[in-house]
Amino acid sequence: MLDFKKREEKNGSKFASLTEIQANAKCSKEWQDLSADQKKMYNSKAKKNTQEKKTGLGESVKTLEKREAENVKYETNMREYIDTTIRQDIYTNRIKIISFYFIHVHWYYTKIDMENVIDYIPAEFAVVEFSLTEGVKRCLHEIIAPNIEIGYTREAMEHSDEAHKIDIYRTGPETNYKDLYQKFVDFMSLGDKSMKKLPPLYTTNKMKTVVPCFFQRMTDAAGVPIDTFDLYSLEYLFGTLMMALNDEFPEFGNRTLLAEAELNKGAFDYVQNIGCQYHNELFDIGNLCSQSIAIQWVYTLCDALCPLLEIEMIDGIHCPDKDINSLEARMNSLSVKEYKYKTIRSETGVSEAYRLKAGARTREENEQRKRAGGSLTITYGQTETNTSIFVPSASSSVSNYIAVGSSSRIPISLSEVLVGVEANLEPNDDDFPAIGSSKFKSRSKKN
């Protein structure tokens, strides 16, 4: 069943559990068609598997230990690579011009496979190439056409509203990961087909389990090994650069934690017009788009490192464009006309397009009705009062706000209720008796 699952998933099929595979007619037929020797091989594997130690979640202890050893090895190799590369590039004075690649991935929803590993279904990705001298050099961004599986629509909608605002009902052909792989490799290699190994990509600790799911889909579709891409820690790279370039760096400082703190400050979260066209046109908020987030990482590194190397920072490539992010420009960007209501759901989950289809009034019609005014009937007990209600406009006078019609009875006001009450309301000891006293009883009898 596991071998069947791997083969079928390469062809686009998905299985939530072994029970689902067991009920699959194609899998059953394949098992029946196996020879006696082939069945014996699988039976021996099954017998061996039942003898393995398991965790409380049913995971193989041996598999977990192997996975942990691989992670430790990978972490060690990553640190050695970054330490050696930075040391050499500083020594040869290439640190200013060497390119780094940052990657960010948003997702629609998550699934947990049979090995208890979380699988993130990609929604969009962005790769940014930058150097300390040239700042942001190139960017590859793409929104992945959704194919939301049954049972995951609500999670996809909620995560979209919270994280990236990508419409899960976008129409269009489903993303071809094989074509996407080729586009990705061409970007990383600049079209150089003779390149044997692609440069590593860097991402934050929050993304270190998300990005590999995206890589896995591309490499499976292209039929290449998963280690085609090397994914390293952006925090460790940033911290190593700060430590190597700054003589005042704390001797026993944790480079990774210090870098993480800088990245988490969110100093460039609301930089405008650095995202993709989709996000810029709809929301113009930088922290919604994978492209804008990756560029914010570049700005953070440049802000910390360029002064140490006496590199003049240029607006738009090392740091935000001051003209674009001026107060006047930011206020103009908030114009309601720039928003496309048909792609934004209201708090009730009903889109503007659906409201109009159902015969509801448009927003413009509602505004006209408010300006025109209307009549409201207010009921007090058994009588009615007709009161004209007006919405103030620029041309309205004070007299427009009050227009009372006929009434058989006006509600009693607070001042009328208090007629006859003594004006001296200063408190005395009887108003605040001691706890446990009987003054309340005596006052009640007196009253």
C-alpha positions as CSV (number, residue, x, y, z in Angstrom):
1,M,0.0,0.0,0.0
2,L,2.8,2.4,0.8
3,D,4.5,1.7,-2.5
4,F,1.2,2.1,-4.3
5,K,0.7,5.5,-2.5
6,K,4.1,6.8,-3.7
7,R,3.5,5.8,-7.3
8,E,-0.1,7.3,-7.4
9,E,0.8,10.5,-5.7
10,K,3.5,11.2,-8.4
11,N,0.5,11.1,-10.8
12,G,-1.5,13.6,-8.8
13,S,-3.6,11.3,-6.6
14,K,-3.9,12.0,-2.8
15,F,-4.7,9.6,0.0
16,A,-5.5,10.6,3.6
17,S,-4.9,7.2,5.2
18,L,-4.0,3.6,4.6
19,T,-7.7,2.7,5.0
20,E,-8.5,4.7,2.0
21,I,-5.7,2.9,0.0
22,Q,-6.9,-0.4,1.2
23,A,-10.4,0.3,-0.2
24,N,-8.9,1.4,-3.5
25,A,-9.9,-1.1,-6.3
26,K,-6.8,-0.5,-8.3
27,C,-4.6,-1.2,-5.3
28,S,-6.5,-4.4,-4.5
29,K,-6.1,-5.7,-8.1
30,E,-2.4,-4.9,-8.1
31,W,-2.0,-7.0,-4.9
32,Q,-3.9,-9.9,-6.4
33,D,-1.8,-9.9,-9.6
34,L,1.5,-10.1,-7.6
35,S,3.4,-13.3,-7.8
36,A,3.9,-15.6,-4.7
37,D,7.5,-14.4,-4.3
38,Q,6.5,-10.7,-4.5
39,K,3.8,-11.2,-1.9
40,K,6.4,-13.0,0.3
41,M,8.7,-10.0,0.1
42,Y,5.9,-7.7,1.3
43,N,4.8,-10.1,4.0
44,S,8.3,-10.3,5.5
45,K,8.5,-6.5,5.5
46,A,5.1,-6.3,7.3
47,K,6.3,-8.9,9.9
48,K,9.5,-6.9,10.5
49,N,7.5,-3.7,10.8
50,T,5.3,-5.1,13.6
51,Q,8.4,-5.9,15.7
52,E,9.7,-2.3,15.6
53,K,9.3,-0.1,18.6
54,K,6.6,2.5,18.2
55,T,5.8,5.9,19.9
56,G,2.5,6.7,21.5
57,L,1.4,8.1,18.2
58,G,2.3,4.9,16.3
59,E,5.5,6.3,14.8
60,S,8.5,4.1,14.3
61,V,11.2,5.0,16.9
62,K,13.9,3.9,14.4
63,T,12.5,6.2,11.7
64,L,12.3,9.1,14.1
65,E,15.9,8.6,15.3
66,K,17.1,8.4,11.7
67,R,15.2,11.6,10.8
68,E,16.7,13.4,13.8
69,A,20.2,12.2,12.8
70,E,19.7,13.6,9.3
71,N,18.5,16.9,10.7
72,V,21.6,17.2,12.9
73,K,23.9,16.4,10.0
74,Y,22.1,18.9,7.8
75,E,22.3,21.6,10.4
76,T,26.1,21.0,10.9
77,N,26.8,21.1,7.2
78,M,24.8,24.3,6.9
79,R,26.7,26.1,9.6
80,E,30.0,24.9,8.2
81,Y,29.1,26.1,4.7
82,I,27.9,29.6,5.9
83,D,30.9,30.1,8.2
84,T,33.4,29.1,5.5
85,T,31.7,31.1,2.7
86,I,31.4,34.3,4.8
87,R,35.0,34.0,6.0
88,Q,36.4,33.5,2.5
89,D,34.2,36.3,0.9
90,I,35.3,38.8,3.6
91,Y,39.0,37.8,3.1
92,T,38.7,38.2,-0.7
93,N,36.6,41.3,-0.4
94,R,33.7,39.7,-2.3
95,I,31.3,40.0,0.5
96,K,29.8,43.2,-1.0
97,I,29.0,41.7,-4.4
98,I,28.1,38.0,-3.6
99,S,24.4,37.2,-4.3
100,F,22.1,35.6,-1.7
101,Y,18.7,34.1,-2.4
102,F,15.8,34.5,0.0
103,I,12.5,32.5,-0.4
104,H,9.1,32.8,1.2
105,V,6.1,30.6,0.8
106,H,2.4,31.1,1.7
107,W,0.1,28.2,2.0
108,Y,-3.7,27.5,1.7
109,Y,-4.1,24.8,4.3
110,T,-2.2,21.9,6.0
111,K,-2.5,18.1,6.1
112,I,-0.9,15.5,8.2
113,D,0.4,12.4,6.4
114,M,0.6,8.9,7.7
115,E,4.1,9.5,9.2
116,N,2.6,12.4,11.3
117,V,4.4,15.0,9.2
118,I,2.6,18.3,8.4
119,D,2.2,19.0,4.6
120,Y,1.7,22.6,3.6
121,I,-0.3,23.2,0.4
122,P,1.4,26.1,-1.3
123,A,-0.5,29.3,-2.2
124,E,2.3,31.5,-3.5
125,F,6.1,31.8,-3.4
126,A,8.7,34.5,-4.0
127,V,12.5,34.2,-4.5
128,V,14.6,37.4,-4.2
129,E,18.2,37.7,-5.3
130,F,20.2,40.5,-3.5
131,S,23.7,41.6,-2.8
132,L,24.8,44.2,-0.3
133,T,26.1,46.5,-3.1
134,E,23.1,46.2,-5.4
135,G,20.3,45.5,-2.9
136,V,17.3,43.8,-4.5
137,K,18.5,42.6,-7.9
138,R,15.8,40.2,-9.2
139,C,12.6,38.6,-8.0
140,L,10.6,35.5,-9.1
141,H,7.0,35.4,-7.8
142,E,4.0,33.3,-8.6
143,I,0.5,32.7,-7.1
144,I,-0.2,29.0,-7.3
145,A,-3.7,28.1,-8.7
146,P,-5.7,26.5,-5.9
147,N,-7.1,23.0,-6.0
148,I,-8.8,22.8,-2.6
149,E,-9.5,19.3,-1.6
150,I,-12.9,18.3,-0.1
151,G,-13.0,19.0,3.6
152,Y,-10.3,21.8,3.6
153,T,-12.3,24.8,2.2
154,R,-13.0,26.3,5.6
155,E,-9.4,26.1,6.7
156,A,-8.2,27.5,3.4
157,M,-10.6,30.5,3.7
158,E,-9.7,31.3,7.3
159,H,-6.0,31.1,6.7
160,S,-6.3,33.2,3.6
161,D,-8.2,35.9,5.5
162,E,-5.5,35.8,8.2
163,A,-2.3,35.6,6.2
164,H,-2.3,36.4,2.5
165,K,-5.9,37.3,1.2
166,I,-5.5,35.2,-1.9
167,D,-8.9,34.2,-3.2
168,I,-9.3,30.5,-3.0
169,Y,-11.9,30.6,-5.7
170,R,-9.6,32.0,-8.3
171,T,-10.3,30.5,-11.7
172,G,-7.7,29.2,-14.1
173,P,-5.7,26.1,-14.9
174,E,-4.1,24.2,-12.0
175,T,-0.4,25.0,-11.5
176,N,1.9,22.6,-13.4
177,Y,4.7,21.9,-10.9
178,K,7.0,20.5,-13.6
179,D,6.9,23.8,-15.6
180,L,7.2,25.7,-12.3
181,Y,10.4,23.7,-11.5
182,Q,12.0,24.6,-14.8
183,K,11.1,28.3,-14.3
184,F,12.5,28.1,-10.8
185,V,15.8,26.5,-11.9
186,D,16.2,29.0,-14.8
187,F,15.9,31.9,-12.4
188,M,18.4,30.4,-9.9
189,S,20.9,29.5,-12.6
190,L,20.4,32.5,-14.9
191,G,19.7,29.9,-17.7
192,D,23.1,28.3,-17.3
193,K,22.4,24.6,-18.0
194,S,26.0,23.7,-17.2
195,M,25.6,24.7,-13.6
196,K,26.0,21.5,-11.5
197,K,24.8,22.8,-8.2
198,L,22.3,25.6,-7.5
199,P,23.2,28.2,-4.9
200,P,21.5,27.7,-1.5
201,L,18.3,29.4,-0.6
202,Y,17.7,31.1,2.8
203,T,14.5,31.4,4.8
204,T,13.4,32.1,8.3
205,N,12.8,29.5,11.0
206,K,9.1,30.0,10.7
207,M,9.3,28.8,7.1
208,K,11.7,25.9,7.5
209,T,8.9,23.3,7.4
210,V,6.8,25.1,4.8
211,V,9.3,25.7,2.0
212,P,10.4,22.0,1.8
213,C,6.8,21.0,1.0
214,F,6.9,23.4,-2.0
215,F,10.3,21.9,-3.1
216,Q,8.9,18.4,-2.7
217,R,6.1,19.1,-5.2
218,M,8.4,20.5,-7.8
219,T,11.1,17.8,-7.5
220,D,8.5,15.0,-7.6
221,A,6.9,16.5,-10.7
222,A,10.3,16.9,-12.4
223,G,11.6,13.5,-11.3
224,V,14.7,14.9,-9.6
225,P,16.0,14.3,-6.1
226,I,14.8,16.5,-3.3
227,D,18.4,17.6,-2.5
228,T,18.4,19.5,-5.7
229,F,17.7,22.5,-3.5
230,D,19.6,23.4,-0.3
231,L,17.5,25.4,2.2
232,Y,19.5,27.2,4.9
233,S,18.7,29.4,7.9
234,L,18.4,33.1,7.2
235,E,18.8,33.9,10.9
236,Y,22.2,32.1,11.0
237,L,23.4,33.8,7.8
238,F,22.3,37.2,9.1
239,G,23.9,36.6,12.5
240,T,27.1,35.4,11.0
241,L,27.4,38.5,8.8
242,M,26.7,40.8,11.8
243,M,29.3,39.0,13.9
244,A,32.0,39.0,11.1
245,L,31.5,42.6,10.1
246,N,31.0,44.2,13.5
247,D,33.9,44.4,15.8
248,E,31.6,45.4,18.7
249,F,29.5,42.2,18.3
250,P,29.0,40.6,21.8
251,E,31.8,38.0,22.3
252,F,29.3,35.5,23.7
253,G,26.3,36.7,21.9
254,N,23.9,34.2,20.2
255,R,24.1,35.3,16.6
256,T,20.9,33.4,15.6
257,L,18.8,34.9,18.4
258,L,20.1,38.4,17.7
259,A,19.3,38.1,14.0
260,E,15.9,36.7,14.7
261,A,15.1,39.7,17.0
262,E,16.1,42.1,14.2
263,L,13.9,40.3,11.7
264,N,10.9,40.1,14.1
265,K,10.9,43.8,14.7
266,G,8.7,44.3,11.7
267,A,10.3,47.7,10.8
268,F,9.3,47.4,7.2
269,D,6.0,45.5,7.6
270,Y,3.9,48.3,6.1
271,V,6.1,49.4,3.2
272,Q,3.9,49.9,0.2
273,N,4.2,48.9,-3.5
274,I,6.9,46.2,-3.0
275,G,4.5,43.3,-3.3
276,C,3.1,41.5,-6.4
277,Q,0.5,43.2,-8.7
278,Y,-2.3,41.2,-7.1
279,H,-1.6,42.4,-3.6
280,N,-0.6,45.9,-4.5
281,E,-3.9,46.5,-6.4
282,L,-6.1,45.0,-3.7
283,F,-4.6,45.8,-0.4
284,D,-1.3,47.7,-0.8
285,I,-0.1,46.3,2.5
286,G,3.4,44.8,2.5
287,N,3.1,42.0,5.0
288,L,0.5,40.1,3.0
289,C,2.6,39.1,0.0
290,S,5.5,36.6,-0.2
291,Q,7.4,39.0,-2.5
292,S,7.0,41.9,-0.1
293,I,8.0,39.8,2.9
294,A,11.2,38.6,1.1
295,I,12.1,42.2,0.1
296,Q,11.5,43.3,3.7
297,W,14.2,40.7,4.8
298,V,16.5,42.4,2.3
299,Y,15.8,45.8,3.7
300,T,16.5,44.5,7.3
301,L,19.8,43.1,6.3
302,C,20.9,46.1,4.4
303,D,19.8,48.4,7.2
304,A,22.1,46.5,9.6
305,L,25.0,45.7,7.4
306,C,25.5,48.4,4.7
307,P,26.6,51.0,7.3
308,L,29.3,48.6,8.5
309,L,30.7,48.3,5.0
310,E,30.2,52.0,4.2
311,I,27.8,51.2,1.4
312,E,25.6,54.0,0.3
313,M,22.0,52.9,0.6
314,I,19.8,53.6,-2.4
315,D,16.0,54.1,-2.0
316,G,14.0,51.3,-3.6
317,I,16.8,48.7,-3.6
318,H,18.4,48.9,-0.2
319,C,15.6,50.5,1.7
320,P,12.0,51.7,1.1
321,D,11.4,54.5,-1.5
322,K,10.9,57.5,0.7
323,D,8.7,59.2,-2.0
324,I,6.4,56.2,-2.3
325,N,6.0,55.9,1.5
326,S,5.5,59.5,2.2
327,L,2.5,60.5,4.3
328,E,0.7,62.1,1.3
329,A,1.3,59.0,-0.8
330,R,0.1,56.6,1.9
331,M,-3.1,58.7,2.4
332,N,-3.8,58.7,-1.3
333,S,-3.3,54.9,-1.4
334,L,-6.3,54.5,1.0
335,S,-8.8,55.7,-1.6
336,V,-11.8,53.4,-1.6
337,K,-11.9,53.5,-5.4
338,E,-8.8,51.5,-5.6
339,Y,-10.3,48.5,-3.8
340,K,-12.1,45.7,-5.7
341,Y,-15.0,44.8,-3.5
342,K,-15.9,41.8,-5.6
343,T,-12.8,40.0,-4.3
344,I,-13.2,41.0,-0.7
345,R,-15.8,39.2,1.5
346,S,-17.6,41.1,4.2
347,E,-17.6,40.1,7.9
348,T,-20.6,37.9,7.2
349,G,-18.7,36.0,4.5
350,V,-20.9,37.4,1.7
351,S,-19.2,39.0,-1.2
352,E,-20.4,42.2,-2.9
353,A,-20.9,40.3,-6.2
354,Y,-23.2,37.8,-4.5
355,R,-25.2,40.6,-2.8
356,L,-25.9,42.2,-6.2
357,K,-26.8,38.9,-7.7
358,A,-29.3,38.3,-5.0
359,G,-31.0,41.7,-5.7
360,A,-29.5,43.7,-2.9
361,R,-28.8,47.5,-3.3
362,T,-25.4,48.6,-4.3
363,R,-23.3,50.6,-1.9
364,E,-23.9,53.8,-4.0
365,E,-27.6,53.3,-3.7
366,N,-27.4,52.9,0.1
367,E,-25.4,56.1,0.4
368,Q,-28.0,58.0,-1.7
369,R,-30.8,56.7,0.5
370,K,-29.0,57.9,3.6
371,R,-28.4,61.3,2.1
372,A,-32.1,61.6,1.0
373,G,-33.4,60.8,4.5
374,G,-36.4,58.7,5.5
375,S,-39.2,58.2,8.0
376,L,-39.0,56.0,11.1
377,T,-41.9,54.9,13.3
378,I,-41.0,54.6,17.0
379,T,-43.5,52.9,19.3
380,Y,-43.8,53.9,23.0
381,G,-46.2,51.5,24.8
382,Q,-49.5,51.5,22.8
383,T,-49.0,54.9,21.1
384,E,-46.9,55.8,18.1
385,T,-44.7,58.8,17.3
386,N,-43.8,59.7,13.7
387,T,-40.3,61.2,13.8
388,S,-38.5,62.2,10.6
389,I,-34.8,61.1,10.7
390,F,-32.3,62.9,8.6
391,V,-28.7,62.1,7.8
392,P,-26.6,65.2,7.9
393,S,-24.9,66.4,4.7
394,A,-22.6,69.3,3.8
395,S,-25.6,71.5,3.0
396,S,-27.7,70.5,6.0
397,S,-28.6,73.1,8.6
398,V,-29.3,72.5,12.3
399,S,-33.0,72.5,11.7
400,N,-32.7,69.5,9.5
401,Y,-31.7,67.3,12.4
402,I,-34.9,67.8,14.5
403,A,-38.3,67.3,12.9
404,V,-40.9,65.9,15.3
405,G,-44.3,64.9,14.1
406,S,-47.6,64.4,16.0
407,S,-47.5,62.3,19.1
408,S,-50.2,61.3,21.6
409,R,-47.6,60.8,24.4
410,I,-44.0,61.9,24.9
411,P,-41.9,59.5,27.0
412,I,-41.2,60.7,30.5
413,S,-37.8,62.3,30.9
414,L,-35.4,61.8,33.8
415,S,-36.0,65.4,35.1
416,E,-39.7,64.7,35.4
417,V,-39.1,61.5,37.3
418,L,-37.0,63.4,39.9
419,V,-39.6,66.1,40.5
420,G,-40.1,66.5,44.3
421,V,-36.8,64.8,45.2
422,E,-34.7,66.8,47.7
423,A,-31.8,68.6,46.1
424,N,-29.5,67.8,49.0
425,L,-28.1,64.4,48.1
426,E,-25.0,64.5,50.1
427,P,-24.3,61.1,51.7
428,N,-24.4,60.4,55.4
429,D,-23.5,57.5,57.7
430,D,-26.9,55.9,57.2
431,D,-26.2,55.6,53.5
432,F,-23.0,53.6,54.1
433,P,-23.6,51.4,57.2
434,A,-20.8,49.3,58.6
435,I,-20.5,45.7,57.4
436,G,-22.8,43.5,59.5
437,S,-24.8,46.4,61.0
438,S,-28.6,46.4,61.2
439,K,-29.0,49.9,59.8
440,F,-30.5,48.6,56.6
441,K,-33.3,46.9,58.6
442,S,-34.0,49.9,60.7
443,R,-34.2,52.1,57.6
444,S,-36.6,49.7,55.9
445,K,-38.9,49.7,59.0
446,K,-38.7,53.5,59.2
447,N,-39.5,53.8,55.5
